[in-house]
Amino acid sequence: SLRFRASFFPFTEPSAEVDISCVICGGKGCAVCKRTGWLEILGAGMIDPAVFEAVGYDPEVYSG
């Protein structure tokens, strides 16, 4: 299974995560997935404008 959910990363705004069912336990819960049944495979989001400012790019010109 696959799930897409809202999340928080300090460098993106908004943020999301993509998880898959644990390939070790089949989603039942084990030490690898910390008993959740899920493994995070991807974190994503739009870059927070403060990140652009911190590296000298104008956030009014650049986004992503």
N, C-alpha and C positions, 0 to 999 in steps of 0.2 A: 504494500500500500504506500501511498504518497500523500503528504499533507503540506499545505501552504498556510502559514500563519503569520500574523502581525508579531513584531518583536521590537527590541530596542538595541541599537548600536550607537555609541556616542558620536560616530562620524557620519552617520546617515540619517536622513529625515524625509519621509517615513522609512521604516525598516521592516524587513520580512525574513522569514526562514523557510527553508524547504527541508522536510524530514522524510525518511523512508522507514518502513518497518524494519526492525532489527533483523539483520541477515543471520545472526547467530542463534537467536531464540525464536525467530518467527513472530515476534511481537508479544511474546508471553512475559518478558521481563528477565533480564540477566545482569551480570556485573558489567558487561560491555555497554549496554544501553542504560545503565544505572536504574534498572528495574522499571523503566518507563515503557519499553517496547518500541522506542523510536530512536533513530540516529539522525542527527543534524548533518546534512550534506552540503548545505548552501546557505550563506547569509547574503542578503542583498538590500539595496536601497539607493535612494538618491543622495548624492554627496551633500552633506550639510554645508551651507554657504561659509560658515566659519573655517572650514578646512581649506577652502580656496583662499580666503583672506590670510590664513596662517602661512601659506606658501607663496604669497605675493600675486595671486590672480584676482582679478576683479569679479566678484560673484554676480555683478549685474551683466557681465559679458559672458561668463562661463557658467555652465550648470551641468548636472549629470548626476 
